[in-house]
Amino acid sequence: MRLSELSIHRVRALSQVDIKPAAGLNTIVGPNGSGKSSCLESIYMLGLGRSFRSRSVRELITFGENDLLVRGQVVDSQEQSYALGIERSRQHTRIRVNGEDVKAASELARHLPLLLITPESQRLLTDGTRLRRRMLDWALFHVEPQYFPVYQRYKQALRQRNAGLRQAMSLASMSPWDAELEHAAETLHSLRERYVDEVKTVLKGILQSLMGHPLDLVYHPGWKADQPLGEAMSTRYETDCHRGYTSVGPHRADLKFLVGGTAAQNVLSRGESKLFVAAVLLAQTAHVIEQHAAVPVVLIDDMASELDEENRAKLLRVIREVGAQTFLTAVTGDALPEANWDTQKMFHVERGLLHEMV
C-alpha cells in the first residue's frame, strides 16, 4: 500500500495540508513544535482512527475549531485506488471508505496498514507487555484472515467469564464460556506461536545488518505450556473470583527479546535499543510483505535522536530494502545521510504550513 495523496485539515497546528507523497521516502523537516509529528499523527489516524499521542480529541483539533478532517488516496499493489477519510469532533467520529460510511476503524487498517516507530517504541523492551501483544496482533491481523474473528470470539468469551467471576458464579455454571474461551485460545496460541517461529529468521537477518547481535525470541502463551488452559483456569478459579478477572490465557501472553541469552533491555544502550526495536518492527513489515499481504506504510518520528550518523545510515538502508513507503521526521535534512531511494521527496513544515522542497 502507499499514499498517493494526503489532505490534512485542522489537526493541531496544521491548518491545511495537501501533498502528493513519493512512493518511496518522504522526509518531513522543520523546527521543534512546527507540526512534523502532527503530520505522522494524521496519517496514523487515517489508518487506525486514533492518535498515537493523545486520547483527547480536544487536543487534536486546532484551537478555536470544532473538528478535524484527514483524507487520503491509497493505492494497493494492483494499482487499485481507495479513498479514505476520517472526521472527528468532540461529539462524533465519521469514517468513510470510497465515499461510504463505515462503522469500524478496522476497515481503515485493512486499506492502510501502518508501522509506527517513535522514541516511545523502546517501551517494547521495558514496560511493554501489552504493546508486545498488540505487536503480535497487528501482524497476524494482516497475514492470517482467521485471526481477527477468533480474537473477537476470545475477547467476548473473556468478558463473559470475567463478569461471571465478579458475580461469584460456580465453576460449573461458567463451563460454556470456559469451553468457548479455551477453544478460541488454542487457535490464537497456535497462530501466534507459528508466527513467532516464522519472523525469527527475518529478524535475525535485519539485526545482523544493523547490530550484529545474536537474538532469540521467547513466546510465553499466558499460562504454563505443560498444562491445558482449562485445567489452569480451574486451578486458579478461587483466586480469579477474588480478583474478578481471568489471570491466565492469551490475554496474558508475552514475547521476550533476548540478546546472547540475556534480556535485551539489560545489555543494550539507548541508541542500540532504538535500533533493536526498529529491527523488530521492520522484521514484522518484511514478514507481512513476504506473506503477500498488504505492504504497510512506515512512519518514523524523530529519526535522528540517539543515533549517530553511521547507525542512521544503516537504519535507512534496511528500511529501503524492506520496500515500504516511508514517512520520517527530522529537524533538518542535514541530520539524515544520503538515502538513495528510487523515489523520494522532502517537505518543510512551519507555522502550520507544509510545502515540498525542490
C-alpha positions as CSV (number, residue, x, y, z in Angstrom):
1,M,0.0,0.0,0.0
2,R,1.1,3.6,-0.5
3,L,-0.5,7.0,0.0
4,S,-0.6,8.9,-3.3
5,E,-2.5,11.9,-1.9
6,L,-2.8,13.3,1.6
7,S,-5.0,16.1,2.9
8,I,-4.9,17.3,6.5
9,H,-7.3,19.9,7.9
10,R,-7.4,21.4,11.4
11,V,-5.1,18.9,13.1
12,R,-3.2,20.6,16.0
13,A,-1.1,23.4,14.4
14,L,-1.7,22.2,10.8
15,S,-4.4,24.3,9.3
16,Q,-4.4,22.8,5.8
17,V,-2.0,20.4,4.1
18,D,-2.4,18.9,0.7
19,I,0.5,16.9,-0.7
20,K,1.3,14.1,-3.1
21,P,3.9,11.9,-1.3
22,A,6.6,9.9,-3.0
23,A,6.1,6.2,-3.3
24,G,9.4,5.7,-1.5
25,L,10.9,8.0,1.1
26,N,9.2,11.1,2.4
27,T,11.2,13.3,4.8
28,I,9.4,15.9,6.8
29,V,11.7,18.6,8.3
30,G,11.1,21.7,10.4
31,P,11.7,23.3,13.9
32,N,10.6,21.6,17.0
33,G,6.9,22.2,17.6
34,S,6.3,23.1,14.0
35,G,3.9,20.2,13.2
36,K,6.2,17.4,12.0
37,S,4.8,14.8,14.3
38,S,1.3,16.0,13.6
39,C,1.8,15.0,10.0
40,L,2.6,11.4,11.1
41,E,-0.2,11.6,13.6
42,S,-2.7,12.5,10.9
43,I,-1.6,9.5,8.7
44,Y,-1.9,7.3,11.8
45,M,-5.5,8.5,12.3
46,L,-6.3,7.8,8.7
47,G,-5.1,4.2,9.2
48,L,-6.3,3.4,12.7
49,G,-8.9,6.0,13.5
50,R,-7.0,7.3,16.6
51,S,-3.9,9.2,17.6
52,F,-0.7,7.7,18.8
53,R,0.0,10.7,21.1
54,S,-3.3,11.6,22.8
55,R,-6.7,10.1,23.7
56,S,-8.2,13.6,23.9
57,V,-10.0,14.7,20.7
58,R,-9.9,18.3,22.0
59,E,-6.0,18.2,21.9
60,L,-6.0,17.0,18.3
61,I,-8.3,19.7,16.9
62,T,-6.8,23.1,16.0
63,F,-7.5,25.6,18.7
64,G,-10.7,27.5,18.0
65,E,-12.0,24.9,15.5
66,N,-14.8,22.3,16.0
67,D,-13.5,19.3,14.1
68,L,-10.6,17.8,12.2
69,L,-10.5,16.1,8.8
70,V,-7.9,13.8,7.2
71,R,-8.3,12.3,3.8
72,G,-6.1,10.2,1.6
73,Q,-5.9,8.3,-1.6
74,V,-4.4,4.8,-1.1
75,V,-3.0,2.7,-4.0
76,D,-2.5,-1.1,-3.5
77,S,-0.1,-3.4,-5.2
78,Q,-2.6,-4.0,-8.0
79,E,-2.7,-0.2,-8.6
80,Q,-6.3,-0.1,-7.4
81,S,-7.1,3.1,-5.6
82,Y,-9.2,3.7,-2.4
83,A,-10.4,7.0,-0.9
84,L,-10.2,7.0,2.9
85,G,-11.4,9.8,5.2
86,I,-11.8,10.4,8.9
87,E,-13.6,13.3,10.5
88,R,-13.5,13.8,14.3
89,S,-15.1,16.2,16.7
90,R,-15.9,16.1,20.4
91,Q,-19.3,14.6,19.6
92,H,-18.7,12.2,16.8
93,T,-16.3,10.3,14.6
94,R,-17.1,9.7,10.9
95,I,-15.1,7.2,8.9
96,R,-15.5,6.8,5.1
97,V,-14.1,4.4,2.6
98,N,-14.7,5.1,-1.1
99,G,-17.4,7.6,-0.2
100,E,-19.3,5.1,2.0
101,D,-19.7,5.5,5.8
102,V,-18.2,2.6,7.8
103,K,-18.5,1.8,11.5
104,A,-15.3,0.0,12.3
105,A,-11.8,1.6,12.3
106,S,-10.5,-1.9,11.3
107,E,-11.8,-1.1,7.8
108,L,-9.2,1.7,7.7
109,A,-6.5,-0.6,8.9
110,R,-7.3,-3.1,6.1
111,H,-6.8,-0.4,3.4
112,L,-3.9,1.4,5.1
113,P,-1.7,-0.8,7.3
114,L,0.8,1.2,9.3
115,L,4.0,0.6,11.1
116,L,5.0,3.3,13.7
117,I,8.4,3.8,15.2
118,T,8.8,6.6,17.7
119,P,11.1,7.2,20.7
120,E,8.3,5.7,22.8
121,S,8.6,2.4,20.9
122,Q,11.5,1.5,23.1
123,R,8.9,0.7,25.8
124,L,8.6,-2.6,24.0
125,L,11.7,-3.7,25.8
126,T,10.9,-2.3,29.3
127,D,7.2,-2.0,30.3
128,G,5.5,-3.0,27.1
129,T,3.8,-6.4,27.8
130,R,0.5,-5.0,26.3
131,L,2.5,-3.4,23.5
132,R,4.2,-6.6,22.6
133,R,0.9,-8.5,22.4
134,R,-0.5,-5.6,20.3
135,M,2.5,-6.1,18.0
136,L,1.7,-9.7,17.5
137,D,-1.9,-9.0,16.9
138,W,-1.1,-6.3,14.3
139,A,1.0,-8.7,12.2
140,L,-1.5,-11.6,12.4
141,F,-4.4,-9.3,11.6
142,H,-2.7,-8.7,8.2
143,V,-1.4,-12.2,7.4
144,E,-4.0,-14.5,8.9
145,P,-7.6,-13.9,7.7
146,Q,-9.0,-16.2,10.5
147,Y,-7.1,-14.4,13.3
148,F,-9.3,-11.3,13.9
149,P,-12.6,-13.3,14.1
150,V,-11.1,-15.8,16.5
151,Y,-9.6,-12.9,18.5
152,Q,-13.1,-11.3,18.8
153,R,-14.6,-14.6,19.9
154,Y,-11.9,-14.9,22.6
155,K,-12.4,-11.4,23.9
156,Q,-16.2,-11.8,24.0
157,A,-15.9,-15.1,26.0
158,L,-13.3,-13.5,28.3
159,R,-15.7,-10.6,29.1
160,Q,-18.5,-13.1,29.9
161,R,-16.2,-15.2,32.1
162,N,-14.9,-12.1,34.0
163,A,-18.5,-11.0,34.6
164,G,-19.2,-14.4,36.0
165,L,-16.2,-14.3,38.3
166,R,-17.3,-10.9,39.7
167,Q,-20.7,-12.4,40.4
168,A,-19.0,-15.5,42.1
169,M,-20.8,-17.9,39.8
170,S,-19.9,-21.5,40.2
171,L,-17.3,-23.1,38.0
172,A,-19.9,-25.5,36.6
173,S,-22.1,-22.5,35.6
174,M,-19.3,-20.9,33.7
175,S,-18.4,-24.1,31.8
176,P,-19.9,-23.0,28.5
177,W,-17.9,-19.8,28.5
178,D,-14.8,-21.7,29.6
179,A,-15.2,-24.1,26.7
180,E,-15.5,-21.3,24.2
181,L,-12.6,-19.4,25.7
182,E,-10.4,-22.5,25.6
183,H,-11.2,-23.3,22.0
184,A,-10.5,-19.8,20.8
185,A,-7.4,-19.6,23.0
186,E,-5.9,-22.7,21.4
187,T,-6.3,-21.2,17.9
188,L,-4.8,-17.9,19.0
189,H,-1.9,-19.6,20.6
190,S,-1.2,-21.8,17.6
191,L,-1.2,-18.8,15.2
192,R,0.9,-16.7,17.4
193,E,3.5,-19.5,18.0
194,R,3.8,-20.2,14.3
195,Y,4.2,-16.5,13.5
196,V,7.0,-16.1,16.1
197,D,8.9,-19.0,14.6
198,E,8.5,-17.5,11.1
199,V,9.5,-14.0,12.0
200,K,12.6,-15.1,13.9
201,T,14.5,-15.8,10.7
202,V,13.6,-12.4,9.1
203,L,14.5,-10.6,12.3
204,K,17.9,-12.3,12.7
205,G,18.9,-11.1,9.2
206,I,17.8,-7.5,9.8
207,L,19.6,-7.4,13.2
208,Q,22.7,-8.8,11.7
209,S,22.7,-5.8,9.2
210,L,22.1,-3.3,11.9
211,M,23.9,-4.5,15.0
212,G,25.5,-8.0,14.6
213,H,23.9,-9.2,17.9
214,P,22.7,-12.8,18.4
215,L,19.0,-12.9,19.1
216,D,16.3,-15.1,20.4
217,L,12.5,-14.6,20.8
218,V,10.8,-16.4,23.5
219,Y,7.0,-16.6,23.3
220,H,5.0,-17.1,26.6
221,P,1.4,-18.2,25.8
222,G,-0.1,-16.7,29.1
223,W,-0.2,-20.0,31.1
224,K,2.1,-22.9,31.8
225,A,2.9,-24.6,28.5
226,D,2.8,-28.1,30.0
227,Q,-0.8,-27.5,31.4
228,P,-4.0,-27.4,29.4
229,L,-5.7,-23.9,29.7
230,G,-8.9,-25.4,31.0
231,E,-7.0,-27.0,33.9
232,A,-5.1,-23.8,34.5
233,M,-8.4,-21.8,34.7
234,S,-9.9,-24.4,37.1
235,T,-6.8,-24.3,39.3
236,R,-7.0,-20.5,39.6
237,Y,-10.8,-20.3,39.9
238,E,-10.8,-19.2,43.6
239,T,-8.1,-16.6,43.1
240,D,-9.7,-15.3,40.0
241,C,-13.1,-15.0,41.7
242,H,-11.5,-12.9,44.5
243,R,-9.7,-10.7,41.9
244,G,-12.7,-10.5,39.5
245,Y,-10.8,-11.4,36.3
246,T,-9.2,-14.3,34.5
247,S,-5.5,-14.4,35.2
248,V,-4.4,-17.0,32.6
249,G,-4.9,-17.1,28.8
250,P,-3.7,-15.4,25.6
251,H,-4.6,-12.0,27.0
252,R,-1.7,-12.6,29.4
253,A,0.8,-13.7,26.7
254,D,4.2,-12.1,26.3
255,L,7.2,-12.0,23.9
256,K,10.6,-11.8,25.4
257,F,13.6,-10.4,23.5
258,L,17.0,-11.9,24.4
259,V,20.4,-10.9,23.3
260,G,23.1,-13.5,23.9
261,G,20.6,-15.2,26.3
262,T,20.1,-12.0,28.4
263,A,17.1,-9.7,28.4
264,A,17.8,-7.1,25.7
265,Q,16.9,-4.2,27.9
266,N,19.7,-5.2,30.3
267,V,22.5,-5.2,27.8
268,L,21.7,-2.5,25.2
269,S,22.4,1.2,25.3
270,R,19.6,3.6,24.4
271,G,20.9,4.0,20.9
272,E,21.2,0.2,20.5
273,S,17.7,-0.2,22.0
274,K,16.3,2.1,19.3
275,L,18.0,0.1,16.6
276,F,16.8,-3.1,18.1
277,V,13.2,-2.1,18.4
278,A,13.3,-0.7,14.9
279,A,14.7,-4.0,13.7
280,V,11.8,-5.9,15.4
281,L,9.1,-3.7,13.8
282,L,10.7,-3.7,10.4
283,A,11.0,-7.5,10.5
284,Q,7.3,-7.6,11.1
285,T,6.8,-5.4,8.0
286,A,9.1,-7.6,5.9
287,H,7.3,-10.7,7.0
288,V,3.9,-9.3,6.1
289,I,5.2,-8.4,2.7
290,E,6.8,-11.9,2.3
291,Q,3.4,-13.4,3.0
292,H,2.0,-11.5,0.1
293,A,-0.3,-9.5,2.4
294,A,-0.7,-5.7,2.2
295,V,2.6,-3.7,2.2
296,P,2.5,-1.4,5.3
297,V,3.4,2.3,5.3
298,V,6.2,3.0,7.7
299,L,6.1,6.1,10.0
300,I,9.3,7.1,11.9
301,D,9.1,10.0,14.3
302,D,12.3,11.8,15.3
303,M,14.6,9.6,13.2
304,A,17.9,11.2,14.3
305,S,17.5,11.1,18.1
306,E,20.0,8.9,19.9
307,L,21.5,7.5,16.7
308,D,24.9,8.6,15.2
309,E,25.4,9.1,11.5
310,E,26.6,5.6,10.9
311,N,23.6,4.0,12.5
312,R,21.2,6.4,10.9
313,A,22.6,5.3,7.5
314,K,22.3,1.6,8.5
315,L,18.7,2.0,9.5
316,L,17.7,3.9,6.4
317,R,19.3,1.2,4.2
318,V,17.3,-1.5,6.0
319,I,14.1,0.5,5.6
320,R,14.8,1.0,1.9
321,E,15.4,-2.8,1.5
322,V,12.1,-3.6,3.1
323,G,10.5,-1.8,0.3
324,A,7.7,0.1,2.0
325,Q,6.6,3.7,1.5
326,T,8.2,5.6,4.4
327,F,7.5,8.9,6.2
328,L,10.1,10.2,8.7
329,T,10.6,13.4,10.6
330,A,13.8,15.3,11.4
331,V,14.7,18.8,12.5
332,T,16.8,19.3,9.3
333,G,17.6,17.3,6.3
334,D,21.3,17.6,7.3
335,A,20.6,15.2,10.2
336,L,20.0,12.4,7.7
337,P,22.5,10.6,5.4
338,E,22.0,10.3,1.7
339,A,19.2,7.9,1.3
340,N,19.5,7.0,-2.4
341,W,15.9,5.8,-2.8
342,D,14.3,5.4,-6.2
343,T,11.7,8.0,-5.4
344,Q,11.9,10.5,-2.5
345,K,10.6,13.8,-1.5
346,M,11.4,16.3,1.3
347,F,8.7,18.5,2.8
348,H,9.2,21.5,5.1
349,V,6.7,22.4,7.8
350,E,6.5,25.6,9.8
351,R,3.6,27.7,11.2
352,G,1.0,25.1,10.2
353,L,2.0,25.0,6.6
354,L,3.7,22.2,4.7
355,H,5.4,22.6,1.3
356,E,7.5,20.4,-0.9
357,M,11.2,21.3,-1.1
358,V,12.8,21.1,-4.6
